[in-house]
């Protein structure tokens, strides 16, 4: 096989001799597409969908790539010089290079090609970060905003919408309502989810009457609790006789309602239409719903999503509330650090509503009424508080017309969502929490920092990455050099209303969390005293640029970026953040370290092993640096209730069996063992 390295000056002769192959030459940002017997570049976001073509995306400034079977001025061995040659295609200033090779050879070396394409992206990373997502923004007649990104690389559309409401918008007494809506929005409409809508409505009304009487009994029980007459409101023996009588009637109504319900019809309609990946999430600042549908099913998406916003039916409300209560118990109360982490967050936030958990306090979750939920929905789910987002294969003019047809019929909300006005007061002194838990000794340090979009946020993100990762200062300093920790990490968390800077580490056997804490402070002090060397800083910036590129590799990836940025306050941040990261200087990193990472503004949690608690024997065979990750993964496996997801994870592990080295073999075998055990446990709980 022969290859040759071509410069732009050589292109005209190639074009003149191969007019049938190359119709145009352009040094615009490009992708690569298979076409006929060669590989040609195509402009980013406008690759054609002709039969036989497949797309591999490259970022801005990556140049045209072509491999040819004919001879070359000089022969090169493909693999030995592959990295050098691929780096050469990155455009530098006005110069460019063209690397030529045959389509058949490309397929032969596809694994090499994929890896080398990544090298190209990294080499051109600073320029790649400047790639703009071409967002079209429109506002519908009712105030709903619509963001659209046309991408023709595959015949599908990733669609979603974000409601600008999160747990921070709740109040005491109804914490967890936002997350509960994440569940309720899948319950259907008058035409989805029921065989008899009128009977369904009647039963829902009767259920609410019964629950209202039950709430009156619960008020009596809370009074008894305050007097010390009962010790736990949730214990069956502490319920009043009238409450138990009402509960029996409620369950009769639930049974009657199930006769007219069509379970999971919302999901089934989408699945029948080729939809995939339907899901939702709730955070402190937003709630989002998303799915991918075939391009020819865009109108189905418009109808389905507008229907559940226009005419939602919150059927099985109290049953779903119990599901959330159980989810909270599994996630928070049944994990080694769950309860302590909630306490820690409440210690960090004194005044701001970030101090309660997204899933809500247990007593609130157990008491939220449908009437309260209806009021919350009317306040925060009006179209003027929602942004719909489309990314994929569609024409924006036609999509806008469909959006107006379907989403535009939703009446503008009559209530204006109140602004969140509480500002966390400046912390005057260090706060500390010490806890004994069934976990490895560790320390968690959090400083108050800045919210999303703050001008210091970019330098803080860079600072976090200087510390973070296998090549970061924490791993080198704490794990490799001082050997006081098995792992250490840092992160800047910019939320909508405020922010946190977090550093944590797990102690090595024989060392203490306090030693890890002191070592962390020493690394931070270095950042305050010495400027980060330019090479180290540039490496971090390159990683940011590569990350920015990866976020643009699929419809769903772009959708997530737009959901997050718009939910935080401004979708334009996805286009503006990259250059701002690249502009961060060593002096700025040093300045934000001095300004924000102070003793007075930090809150520290120190976790030591509970007296008498032995290390999990399943983790004993693992390397020290693997134990923390394994513990988290095992906890997640233990909480997972979806057998299909567990089966998929097990299949993925089986597929990797031949690639696992001896060092990682114990970790691999442990994950397989626990996945199989959890599947067996779930199988036993299935009723015949």
Buried (B, 14 or more C-beta within 10 A) or exposed (E): BBBBBBEBEBBEEBBEEEEEBBEEBEBEBBBBBBBEEBBBBBEBBEBEEEEEBEBBBBBBBBBBBBBBBEEBEEEBEBEEEBBEBBBBBBBEEEEBBBBBBBBEBBEBBEEBBEEBBBBBBBBBBBBBBBBBBEBBEBEBEBBBBBBBBBBBBBEBBBBBBBBBBBBBBBEEEBBBBBBBBBBBBBBBBBEBBBEEBEBBBBBBEBBBEBBEBBBEBBEEBBEBBEEEEBEEBEEEEBBBEEBEBBBEBBEEBBEBBEEBBEEEBBEEBBEEBBBEEBEBBBBBBBBBBBBBBBBBBBBBBBBBBBBBBBEBBBBBBBBBBEEBBEBBBBBBEEBBBBBBBBBBBBBBBEEBBBBBBBBBBBEBBBBBBBEBBBBBBEBBBBBBBBBBBBBBBBEBEEBBEBBBEBBBBBEEBEEEBEEBEEEBEEBEEEBEBEBBBBBBBBBBBBBBBBBBBBEBBBBBBBBBBBBBBEEBBBBBBBBEEBEBBBBBBBBBBBBBBBBBBBBBBBBBEEBBBBBBBEBBBEBBEEBBEEEBEEEBBBBBBBBBBBBBBBBBBBBBEBBBBBBBBBBBBEBBBBBEBBBBBBEBBBEBBBBBBEBBBBEEBBBBBBBBBEEEEEBBEBBEEBEBBBBBBBBEBBBEBBEBEEBEEBEEBBEEBEEEEEEBEEEBEBBBBBBBEBBBEBBEEBEEEEEE
